[in-house]
Amino acid sequence: MENLQVILSVSVPTLAVLIGILINNSRLSDLRANMSDLRAHMDSRFAGLETLFDQKLLRVEQIMDARLTRIERDLEEMRP
């Protein structure tokens, strides 16, 4: 009877710790998968922003080029 009590007092907590480790490992794997999905989503959003910025900067560049051309033309006309 005493041997059974010793075996149970050692094996039950060990088994509980093992089960806890396995559960935490699976939760960490789920967290890793969620973080991976989030990173992929953020990468796609930043790629979209990069395209938008390229379009906006191209438009600004075209406007600045037109203005500089006009200023250069006006300066040429002002010269004697």
Backbone bond lengths (Angstrom), bond angles and torsions (degrees), N, CA, C in turn:
res aa  C-N    CA-C-N  psi(-1)  N-CA   C-N-CA  omega(-1)  CA-C   N-CA-C  phi
1 M - - - 1.448 - - 1.523 110.26 -
2 E 1.324 115.94 -40.68 1.452 120.09 -178.64 1.529 110.22 -67.94
3 N 1.343 117.28 -36.76 1.472 120.69 177.73 1.529 110.79 -63.66
4 L 1.332 117.50 -39.51 1.457 121.72 178.77 1.526 110.39 -64.31
5 Q 1.342 115.55 -40.11 1.458 119.90 179.02 1.531 110.65 -65.16
6 V 1.315 118.15 -41.36 1.467 121.95 178.66 1.529 109.99 -65.11
7 I 1.325 116.59 -43.92 1.460 120.45 -179.82 1.531 110.36 -62.54
8 L 1.326 116.83 -44.79 1.463 120.11 179.25 1.531 111.89 -66.99
9 S 1.316 117.59 -38.66 1.464 120.17 -177.97 1.529 111.46 -69.53
10 V 1.318 117.63 -23.04 1.465 121.11 178.00 1.524 110.74 -93.26
11 S 1.317 117.59 -41.85 1.461 120.09 -172.39 1.532 113.36 -78.31
12 V 1.321 118.54 -34.83 1.468 120.47 -177.78 1.534 111.25 -65.10
13 P 1.345 119.96 -49.71 1.472 118.07 176.98 1.533 112.90 -63.54
14 T 1.320 116.47 -36.21 1.470 119.95 178.21 1.517 109.95 -63.64
15 L 1.300 116.82 -43.36 1.457 121.15 178.24 1.530 110.53 -64.63
16 A 1.319 117.28 -40.31 1.466 120.64 178.70 1.529 110.63 -63.16
17 V 1.324 117.56 -42.28 1.465 121.30 178.43 1.523 110.15 -64.38
18 L 1.314 117.72 -42.02 1.459 121.78 179.20 1.529 110.99 -62.29
19 I 1.306 116.88 -44.04 1.468 120.50 178.10 1.527 110.17 -63.27
20 G 1.328 117.41 -41.68 1.462 121.07 177.66 1.518 112.31 -61.37
21 I 1.321 117.09 -41.73 1.469 121.04 178.01 1.524 110.55 -62.56
22 L 1.323 116.55 -43.64 1.466 119.87 -179.42 1.529 111.85 -65.29
23 I 1.322 116.99 -39.38 1.467 120.57 178.46 1.526 110.17 -66.11
24 N 1.326 117.42 -45.07 1.463 120.25 178.98 1.523 111.27 -63.41
25 N 1.319 117.49 -37.24 1.458 120.71 178.68 1.524 110.80 -63.11
26 S 1.322 116.91 -41.72 1.462 119.53 179.37 1.527 110.75 -68.04
27 R 1.326 117.25 -36.79 1.472 119.99 177.94 1.518 110.66 -67.62
28 L 1.324 118.14 -37.01 1.458 120.83 177.12 1.522 110.84 -66.47
29 S 1.318 116.77 -36.43 1.468 120.09 176.83 1.527 110.37 -64.72
30 D 1.332 116.76 -41.07 1.466 120.61 176.83 1.524 110.60 -62.88
31 L 1.317 116.72 -42.31 1.460 121.09 178.86 1.528 110.57 -62.85
32 R 1.311 116.31 -42.28 1.466 120.47 178.41 1.530 110.31 -61.53
33 A 1.315 117.51 -41.43 1.471 121.15 179.09 1.524 110.33 -65.24
34 N 1.338 116.78 -42.17 1.468 120.13 178.56 1.526 111.29 -63.97
35 M 1.320 116.88 -40.92 1.461 120.66 178.64 1.524 110.47 -65.10
36 S 1.311 116.93 -36.51 1.464 121.30 177.92 1.527 110.48 -64.73
37 D 1.318 116.42 -44.16 1.466 120.89 177.64 1.525 110.83 -62.53
38 L 1.326 116.42 -42.61 1.458 120.56 179.61 1.521 110.81 -62.87
39 R 1.326 116.69 -41.66 1.465 119.94 179.75 1.527 110.78 -64.62
40 A 1.312 117.40 -41.59 1.468 120.70 178.25 1.526 110.48 -62.85
41 H 1.327 116.51 -40.74 1.460 120.95 178.75 1.527 110.43 -64.39
42 M 1.329 116.97 -44.04 1.466 120.45 179.70 1.527 110.82 -65.59
43 D 1.325 117.67 -38.13 1.468 120.78 177.70 1.519 110.74 -61.30
44 S 1.326 116.86 -42.09 1.466 119.63 -180.00 1.531 110.77 -67.81
45 R 1.329 117.13 -37.01 1.466 119.41 178.22 1.518 111.27 -67.27
46 F 1.332 117.46 -40.68 1.456 119.71 178.10 1.523 111.45 -66.91
47 A 1.316 117.48 -34.40 1.463 120.56 176.57 1.528 109.67 -64.14
48 G 1.317 116.68 -39.97 1.467 120.70 176.71 1.518 111.41 -64.33
49 L 1.318 116.91 -40.78 1.465 120.45 178.02 1.518 111.17 -65.56
50 E 1.318 116.82 -37.27 1.459 120.50 179.01 1.526 110.37 -62.13
51 T 1.323 116.88 -42.64 1.460 120.98 177.96 1.524 110.39 -63.71
52 L 1.321 116.71 -42.77 1.462 120.96 179.46 1.529 110.86 -63.34
53 F 1.318 117.26 -43.89 1.463 120.32 178.86 1.526 111.16 -64.11
54 D 1.318 117.23 -39.00 1.462 120.26 177.78 1.523 110.76 -60.76
55 Q 1.322 116.85 -42.14 1.458 120.70 178.98 1.523 111.08 -65.63
56 K 1.330 116.25 -45.09 1.471 120.09 -179.60 1.521 110.95 -65.05
57 L 1.328 117.34 -42.55 1.457 120.10 -179.49 1.522 111.37 -67.34
58 L 1.316 118.18 -34.49 1.455 121.18 175.96 1.523 109.93 -62.74
59 R 1.303 116.52 -42.39 1.471 121.23 178.39 1.531 110.18 -63.46
60 V 1.324 117.97 -44.47 1.460 121.34 178.42 1.523 110.12 -63.24
61 E 1.319 116.52 -41.12 1.463 120.64 178.61 1.528 110.99 -61.68
62 Q 1.316 117.37 -41.79 1.460 120.77 178.87 1.524 111.36 -64.46
63 I 1.327 116.78 -41.72 1.465 120.59 178.95 1.522 110.48 -64.60
64 M 1.331 116.51 -45.42 1.469 120.37 179.95 1.528 110.45 -63.35
65 D 1.307 117.43 -39.46 1.454 120.96 179.26 1.529 110.44 -63.64
66 A 1.323 116.81 -43.29 1.468 120.70 178.77 1.525 110.48 -63.18
67 R 1.310 117.61 -43.01 1.465 120.60 179.84 1.512 111.70 -65.56
68 L 1.324 116.92 -43.13 1.464 119.55 179.17 1.526 110.86 -64.82
69 T 1.306 117.35 -38.19 1.461 120.78 177.28 1.523 110.21 -62.18
70 R 1.321 116.74 -43.40 1.466 120.78 178.57 1.520 111.25 -63.51
71 I 1.332 117.36 -42.67 1.460 121.43 179.38 1.522 110.21 -63.91
72 E 1.333 116.94 -44.13 1.466 120.27 178.18 1.527 110.80 -61.43
73 R 1.309 117.28 -41.00 1.462 121.46 178.96 1.523 110.66 -64.76
74 D 1.340 115.47 -43.03 1.477 118.90 178.67 1.521 110.92 -64.02
75 L 1.326 118.15 -38.91 1.462 121.35 178.35 1.525 111.20 -66.16
76 E 1.321 117.72 -38.19 1.460 121.65 177.20 1.530 110.63 -63.55
77 E 1.328 116.70 -38.78 1.453 120.87 179.26 1.520 112.37 -69.63
78 M 1.331 117.77 -28.12 1.454 121.83 -178.51 1.535 111.71 -79.24
79 R 1.280 119.27 -20.30 1.459 121.84 -179.38 1.529 109.55 -71.52
80 P 1.349 115.52 142.00 1.479 118.10 -179.39 1.501 113.54 -73.01
